[in-house]
């Protein structure tokens, strides 16, 4: 596997997860206390965008919440610290444009 392929695989996962979350009819929100692959993907995206310097471990703790708030303020979204539909859509757009 080439270096480019190895680097692209995590971002494909991020894009896929964010696309699924963004297209869901159900209102999903990631928030402090959540611990799962979706949080890990959001952390990866936030890191890629320069908003998160913590561990990409799937644990939505205080560092992830602060990074989400920072991202939300930078994108004109109410900084509630939760990843709801508007934040999901903005993450998807921004991460996709950074490929």
DSSP file (Angstrom, degrees, kcal/mol; ACC not computed):
  #  RESIDUE AA STRUCTURE BP1 BP2  ACC     N-H-->O    O-->H-N    N-H-->O    O-->H-N    TCO  KAPPA ALPHA  PHI   PSI    X-CA   Y-CA   Z-CA
    1    1 A X              0   0    0      0, 0.0     2,-0.0     0, 0.0     0, 0.0   0.000 360.0 360.0 360.0 133.0    0.0    0.0    0.0
    2    2 A X     >  -     0   0    0      1,-0.1     4,-2.2     4,-0.0     5,-0.2  -0.271 360.0-111.0 -73.2 162.6    1.4    3.4   -0.9
    3    3 A X  H  > S+     0   0    0      1,-0.2     4,-2.2     2,-0.2     5,-0.2   0.887 119.3  54.1 -60.8 -39.3    1.9    6.2    1.6
    4    4 A X  H  > S+     0   0    0      1,-0.2     4,-1.9     2,-0.2    -1,-0.2   0.902 108.2  49.2 -62.6 -40.0   -0.9    8.2    0.0
    5    5 A X  H  > S+     0   0    0      2,-0.2     4,-1.7     1,-0.2    -1,-0.2   0.910 110.2  50.6 -65.5 -41.9   -3.3    5.3    0.3
    6    6 A X  H  X S+     0   0    0     -4,-2.2     4,-0.7     1,-0.2    -1,-0.2   0.888 112.7  46.9 -63.5 -38.3   -2.4    4.8    4.0
    7    7 A X  H  X S+     0   0    0     -4,-2.2     4,-0.6     1,-0.2    -1,-0.2   0.825 110.8  52.5 -72.2 -31.2   -3.0    8.5    4.6
    8    8 A X  H  X S+     0   0    0     -4,-1.9     4,-2.0    -5,-0.2     3,-0.3   0.813  92.8  73.1 -76.0 -30.6   -6.3    8.5    2.7
    9    9 A X  H  X S+     0   0    0     -4,-1.7     4,-1.8     1,-0.2    -1,-0.2   0.899  95.3  48.4 -56.9 -47.5   -7.9    5.6    4.6
   10   10 A X  H  X S+     0   0    0     -4,-0.7     4,-2.0     1,-0.2    -1,-0.2   0.883 112.3  50.2 -61.4 -34.6   -8.6    7.4    7.9
   11   11 A X  H  X S+     0   0    0     -4,-0.6     4,-2.7    -3,-0.3    -1,-0.2   0.807 105.0  56.3 -74.7 -28.9  -10.1   10.4    6.1
   12   12 A X  H  X S+     0   0    0     -4,-2.0     4,-2.5     2,-0.2    -1,-0.2   0.919 108.6  48.7 -63.7 -42.1  -12.4    8.1    4.0
   13   13 A X  H  X S+     0   0    0     -4,-1.8     4,-2.6     2,-0.2    -2,-0.2   0.914 111.8  48.6 -62.2 -44.6  -13.6    6.7    7.4
   14   14 A X  H  X S+     0   0    0     -4,-2.0     4,-2.7     1,-0.2     5,-0.2   0.944 113.1  47.0 -60.9 -48.9  -14.2   10.3    8.7
   15   15 A X  H  X S+     0   0    0     -4,-2.7     4,-2.3     1,-0.2    -2,-0.2   0.900 112.8  49.5 -61.7 -41.6  -16.0   11.3    5.6
   16   16 A X  H  X S+     0   0    0     -4,-2.5     4,-2.4     2,-0.2    -1,-0.2   0.939 112.8  46.2 -64.0 -47.5  -18.2    8.2    5.6
   17   17 A X  H  X S+     0   0    0     -4,-2.6     4,-2.7     1,-0.2     5,-0.2   0.931 114.4  47.1 -61.8 -46.3  -19.1    8.6    9.2
   18   18 A X  H  X S+     0   0    0     -4,-2.7     4,-2.8    -5,-0.2    -1,-0.2   0.864 111.2  52.3 -65.5 -34.6  -19.9   12.3    8.9
   19   19 A X  H  X S+     0   0    0     -4,-2.3     4,-1.6    -5,-0.2    -1,-0.2   0.916 111.2  46.8 -65.4 -42.8  -21.9   11.6    5.7
   20   20 A X  H  X S+     0   0    0     -4,-2.4     4,-0.7     2,-0.2    -2,-0.2   0.939 115.8  44.8 -64.0 -46.8  -24.0    9.0    7.5
   21   21 A X  H >< S+     0   0    0     -4,-2.7     3,-0.7     1,-0.2     7,-0.2   0.905 114.3  49.8 -63.8 -41.1  -24.5   11.2   10.5
   22   22 A X  H 3< S+     0   0    0     -4,-2.8    -1,-0.2     1,-0.2    -2,-0.2   0.757 112.3  46.4 -70.8 -25.1  -25.3   14.2    8.4
   23   23 A X  H 3< S+     0   0    0     -4,-1.6    -1,-0.2    -3,-0.2    -2,-0.2   0.470  84.8 115.5 -97.6  -2.0  -27.9   12.4    6.2
   24   24 A X    <<  -     0   0    0     -4,-0.7     4,-0.1    -3,-0.7    -3,-0.0  -0.420  59.4-147.7 -69.6 140.1  -29.8   10.8    9.0
   25   25 A X  S    S+     0   0    0     -2,-0.1     2,-0.3     2,-0.1    -1,-0.1   0.732  81.7  83.2 -75.2 -22.9  -33.4   11.8    9.5
   26   26 A X  S    S-     0   0    0      1,-0.1     2,-0.8    -5,-0.0    -2,-0.1  -0.622  91.4-117.0 -81.5 138.2  -32.9   11.2   13.2
   27   27 A X        -     0   0    0     -2,-0.3     2,-0.4    57,-0.0    -2,-0.1  -0.676  38.5-173.3 -79.2 114.5  -31.3   14.1   15.1
   28   28 A X        -     0   0    0     -2,-0.8     2,-0.4    -7,-0.2    57,-0.1  -0.852   7.2-174.4-107.8 144.5  -28.1   12.8   16.5
   29   29 A X        -     0   0    0     -2,-0.4     2,-0.4    55,-0.1    55,-0.2  -0.987  14.0-152.7-139.6 130.9  -25.8   14.7   18.8
   30   30 A X  B     +A   83   0A   0     53,-1.8    53,-2.9    -2,-0.4     2,-0.3  -0.852  32.3 161.1 -96.5 137.1  -22.4   13.8   20.1
   31   31 A X    >   -     0   0    0     -2,-0.4     3,-2.4    51,-0.2    29,-0.2  -0.921  44.5 -52.2-150.7 172.1  -21.7   15.2   23.5
   32   32 A X  T 3  S+     0   0    0     -2,-0.3    29,-0.2     1,-0.3     3,-0.1  -0.192 120.5  31.7 -51.3 133.5  -19.5   15.0   26.6
   33   33 A X  T 3  S+     0   0    0     27,-2.7    -1,-0.3     1,-0.4     2,-0.1   0.079  87.5 122.8 102.5 -22.3  -19.5   11.5   28.0
   34   34 A X    <   -     0   0    0     -3,-2.4    26,-3.1    26,-0.2    -1,-0.4  -0.438  37.5-174.9 -70.8 147.4  -19.9    9.8   24.6
   35   35 A X  B     +B   59   0B   0     24,-0.2     2,-0.3    -2,-0.1    24,-0.2  -0.806  32.4 103.4-147.0  99.7  -17.2    7.3   23.7
   36   36 A X  S  > S-     0   0    0     22,-1.5     4,-1.8    -2,-0.3     3,-0.2  -0.951  79.6 -81.0-164.3 179.2  -17.4    5.7   20.3
   37   37 A X  H  > S+     0   0    0     -2,-0.3     4,-2.3     1,-0.2     5,-0.2   0.819 121.0  59.5 -64.8 -32.5  -16.0    5.6   16.7
   38   38 A X  H  > S+     0   0    0      2,-0.2     4,-2.1     1,-0.2    -1,-0.2   0.906 105.8  48.3 -64.3 -40.2  -18.1    8.6   15.6
   39   39 A X  H  > S+     0   0    0     19,-0.2     4,-2.9    -3,-0.2    -2,-0.2   0.920 109.6  53.2 -64.2 -42.6  -16.4   10.7   18.3
   40   40 A X  H  X S+     0   0    0     -4,-1.8     4,-2.4     1,-0.2    -2,-0.2   0.908 109.3  49.0 -58.1 -42.8  -13.0    9.4   17.1
   41   41 A X  H  X S+     0   0    0     -4,-2.3     4,-2.2     2,-0.2    -1,-0.2   0.891 110.9  49.2 -66.1 -39.5  -13.8   10.5   13.6
   42   42 A X  H  X S+     0   0    0     -4,-2.1     4,-3.0     2,-0.2     5,-0.2   0.920 110.6  51.2 -64.3 -43.2  -14.9   13.9   14.7
   43   43 A X  H  X S+     0   0    0     -4,-2.9     4,-2.5     1,-0.2    -2,-0.2   0.912 109.3  50.8 -59.9 -42.3  -11.7   14.3   16.7
   44   44 A X  H  X S+     0   0    0     -4,-2.4     4,-2.4     2,-0.2    -1,-0.2   0.915 112.3  46.5 -61.4 -43.2   -9.7   13.3   13.6
   45   45 A X  H  X S+     0   0    0     -4,-2.2     4,-2.0     2,-0.2    -2,-0.2   0.937 112.3  49.6 -64.9 -47.1  -11.5   15.9   11.6
   46   46 A X  H  <>S+     0   0    0     -4,-3.0     5,-2.9     1,-0.2     6,-0.9   0.875 111.7  49.7 -60.8 -37.5  -11.1   18.6   14.2
   47   47 A X  H ><5S+     0   0    0     -4,-2.5     3,-1.5     4,-0.2    -1,-0.2   0.934 108.8  51.9 -64.7 -46.1   -7.4   17.8   14.4
   48   48 A X  H 3<5S+     0   0    0     -4,-2.4    -2,-0.2     1,-0.3    -1,-0.2   0.844 110.5  49.1 -58.9 -34.5   -7.0   17.9   10.7
   49   49 A X  T 3<5S-     0   0    0     -4,-2.0    -1,-0.3    -5,-0.1    -2,-0.2   0.472 119.2-111.2 -86.1  -3.0   -8.6   21.4   10.8
   50   50 A X  T < 5S+     0   0    0     -3,-1.5    -3,-0.2    -4,-0.4    -2,-0.1   0.651  90.9 106.0  85.3  16.5   -6.3   22.6   13.5
   51   51 A X  S   <S+     0   0    0     -5,-2.9     2,-0.4    -6,-0.2    -4,-0.2   0.569  72.0  53.2-101.3 -11.4   -8.9   22.8   16.3
   52   52 A X        +     0   0    0     -6,-0.9    -2,-0.2    -9,-0.1    -1,-0.2  -0.987  41.0 165.7-134.6 128.3   -8.0   19.7   18.4
   53   53 A X        +     0   0    0     -2,-0.4    -1,-0.1    10,-0.1     3,-0.1   0.293  53.0  99.3-118.9   5.9   -4.6   18.7   19.8
   54   54 A X  S    S-     0   0    0      1,-0.2     2,-0.2     9,-0.1    -2,-0.1  -0.115  86.1 -63.7 -84.7-174.9   -5.8   16.0   22.2
   55   55 A X        -     0   0    0      1,-0.1     2,-1.4     2,-0.0     3,-0.2  -0.483  38.3-132.9 -72.5 138.2   -5.7   12.3   21.8
   56   56 A X        +     0   0    0     -2,-0.2   -16,-0.1     1,-0.2    -1,-0.1  -0.729  61.5 130.1 -89.3  88.9   -7.9   10.8   19.1
   57   57 A X  S    S-     0   0    0     -2,-1.4    -1,-0.2     2,-0.2   -17,-0.2   0.357  76.3-108.2-128.0   1.2   -9.4    8.1   21.3
   58   58 A X  S    S+     0   0    0      1,-0.2   -22,-1.5    -3,-0.2     2,-0.7   0.480  78.4 126.8  83.2   1.1  -13.2    8.3   20.8
   59   59 A X  B     -B   35   0B   0    -24,-0.2     2,-1.6    -4,-0.2   -24,-0.2  -0.845  53.1-148.5 -98.3 114.9  -13.7    9.8   24.3
   60   60 A X        +     0   0    0    -26,-3.1   -27,-2.7    -2,-0.7   -26,-0.2  -0.629  43.6 145.4 -84.1  87.4  -15.8   13.1   24.2
   61   61 A X     >  -     0   0    0     -2,-1.6     4,-2.5   -29,-0.2     5,-0.2  -0.225  66.7 -66.8-107.9-160.9  -14.2   14.8   27.1
   62   62 A X  H  > S+     0   0    0      1,-0.2     4,-2.4     2,-0.2     5,-0.2   0.847 129.8  52.8 -64.0 -35.9  -13.4   18.4   28.0
   63   63 A X  H  > S+     0   0    0      2,-0.2     4,-2.0     1,-0.2    -1,-0.2   0.904 111.7  45.8 -67.2 -39.9  -10.7   18.7   25.3
   64   64 A X  H  > S+     0   0    0     -5,-0.2     4,-2.6     2,-0.2    -2,-0.2   0.915 112.1  51.5 -67.9 -42.3  -13.1   17.5   22.6
   65   65 A X  H  X S+     0   0    0     -4,-2.5     4,-2.5     1,-0.2    -2,-0.2   0.920 110.0  49.2 -60.4 -43.7  -15.8   19.8   23.8
   66   66 A X  H  X S+     0   0    0     -4,-2.4     4,-2.3     1,-0.2    -1,-0.2   0.897 111.7  49.4 -62.9 -39.7  -13.5   22.8   23.8
   67   67 A X  H  X S+     0   0    0     -4,-2.0     4,-2.6     2,-0.2    -2,-0.2   0.893 110.2  50.5 -66.8 -39.7  -12.4   21.9   20.2
   68   68 A X  H  X S+     0   0    0     -4,-2.6     4,-2.9     2,-0.2    -2,-0.2   0.928 111.1  49.0 -63.2 -44.9  -16.0   21.6   19.1
   69   69 A X  H  X S+     0   0    0     -4,-2.5     4,-2.7     2,-0.2    -2,-0.2   0.916 111.1  49.9 -60.7 -43.3  -16.8   25.0   20.6
   70   70 A X  H  X S+     0   0    0     -4,-2.3     4,-2.1     2,-0.2    -2,-0.2   0.924 112.9  46.8 -60.8 -45.6  -13.8   26.5   18.9
   71   71 A X  H  X S+     0   0    0     -4,-2.6     4,-1.0     2,-0.2    -2,-0.2   0.920 111.7  51.4 -61.9 -44.6  -14.8   25.0   15.6
   72   72 A X  H ><>S+     0   0    0     -4,-2.9     5,-2.9     1,-0.2     3,-0.7   0.927 110.3  47.7 -61.5 -45.7  -18.4   26.2   16.1
   73   73 A X  H ><5S+     0   0    0     -4,-2.7     3,-1.2     1,-0.2    -1,-0.2   0.904 110.3  52.9 -61.1 -40.8  -17.3   29.8   16.8
   74   74 A X  H 3<5S+     0   0    0     -4,-2.1    -1,-0.2     1,-0.2    -2,-0.2   0.696 114.2  43.4 -67.8 -18.4  -15.0   29.8   13.7
   75   75 A X  T <<5S-     0   0    0     -4,-1.0    -1,-0.2    -3,-0.7    -2,-0.2   0.178 116.0-106.2-116.1  16.6  -18.0   28.7   11.6
   76   76 A X  T < 5S+     0   0    0     -3,-1.2     2,-0.4     1,-0.2    -3,-0.2   0.795  75.4 134.8  67.5  29.3  -20.7   30.9   12.9
   77   77 A X      < -     0   0    0     -5,-2.9    -1,-0.2    -6,-0.2    -2,-0.2  -0.886  69.5 -94.3-109.6 140.9  -22.5   28.1   14.7
   78   78 A X        -     0   0    0     -2,-0.4     2,-2.0     1,-0.1     3,-0.3  -0.319  40.4-125.8 -52.5 127.2  -23.8   28.5   18.3
   79   79 A X        +     0   0    0      1,-0.2    -1,-0.1    -7,-0.1   -10,-0.1  -0.496  58.3 141.6 -85.1  77.0  -21.0   27.3   20.5
   80   80 A X        -     0   0    0     -2,-2.0    -1,-0.2     2,-0.2   -11,-0.1   0.567  61.7-125.4 -91.4 -11.4  -22.9   24.7   22.5
   81   81 A X  S    S+     0   0    0      1,-0.3     2,-0.3    -3,-0.3   -49,-0.2   0.553  75.4 108.0  79.4   6.6  -20.1   22.2   22.6
   82   82 A X  S    S-     0   0    0    -51,-0.1     2,-1.1   -14,-0.1    -1,-0.3  -0.872  71.6-125.8-112.9 150.3  -22.2   19.4   21.1
   83   83 A X  B     +A   30   0A   0    -53,-2.9   -53,-1.8    -2,-0.3     2,-0.1  -0.781  47.4 156.6 -98.7  92.5  -22.0   18.0   17.6
   84   84 A X     >  -     0   0    0     -2,-1.1     4,-3.0   -55,-0.2     5,-0.2  -0.248  60.2 -69.3-100.3-167.2  -25.5   18.3   16.3
   85   85 A X  H  > S+     0   0    0      1,-0.2     4,-2.4     2,-0.2     5,-0.2   0.867 130.2  47.6 -57.5 -43.6  -26.7   18.5   12.6
   86   86 A X  H  > S+     0   0    0      2,-0.2     4,-2.2     1,-0.2    -1,-0.2   0.923 116.0  44.3 -66.2 -42.5  -25.3   21.9   11.8
   87   87 A X  H  > S+     0   0    0      2,-0.2     4,-2.9     1,-0.2     5,-0.2   0.904 112.2  53.1 -68.1 -40.6  -21.9   21.1   13.3
   88   88 A X  H  X S+     0   0    0     -4,-3.0     4,-2.5     1,-0.2    -2,-0.2   0.928 110.5  47.4 -58.3 -45.6  -21.9   17.7   11.6
   89   89 A X  H  X S+     0   0    0     -4,-2.4     4,-2.5    -5,-0.2    -1,-0.2   0.907 112.9  48.2 -64.5 -41.9  -22.6   19.3    8.2
   90   90 A X  H  X S+     0   0    0     -4,-2.2     4,-2.8     2,-0.2     5,-0.2   0.902 111.8  49.7 -66.7 -40.9  -19.9   22.0    8.7
   91   91 A X  H  X S+     0   0    0     -4,-2.9     4,-3.0     2,-0.2     5,-0.3   0.932 111.0  50.2 -60.5 -45.3  -17.4   19.3    9.8
   92   92 A X  H  X S+     0   0    0     -4,-2.5     4,-2.1    -5,-0.2    -2,-0.2   0.937 113.5  45.1 -59.4 -48.0  -18.2   17.3    6.7
   93   93 A X  H  X S+     0   0    0     -4,-2.5     4,-1.7     1,-0.2    -2,-0.2   0.940 116.9  44.4 -60.2 -49.2  -17.8   20.3    4.4
   94   94 A X  H  X S+     0   0    0     -4,-2.8     4,-0.6     1,-0.2    -2,-0.2   0.894 115.1  46.2 -68.6 -40.8  -14.6   21.5    6.0
   95   95 A X  H >< S+     0   0    0     -4,-3.0     3,-0.8    -5,-0.2    -1,-0.2   0.884 111.7  52.3 -69.8 -36.9  -12.9   18.1    6.2
   96   96 A X  H >< S+     0   0    0     -4,-2.1     3,-1.0    -5,-0.3    -1,-0.2   0.861 107.9  51.8 -66.1 -34.5  -13.9   17.2    2.6
   97   97 A X  H 3< S+     0   0    0     -4,-1.7    -1,-0.2     1,-0.2    -2,-0.2   0.606 102.0  62.4 -78.7  -9.6  -12.4   20.4    1.4
   98   98 A X  T <<        0   0    0     -3,-0.8    -1,-0.2    -4,-0.6    -2,-0.2   0.223 360.0 360.0 -98.8  13.5   -9.1   19.7    3.2
   99   99 A X    <         0   0    0     -3,-1.0    -1,-0.2   -88,-0.0    -2,-0.1   0.494 360.0 360.0 -67.6 360.0   -8.3   16.5    1.2
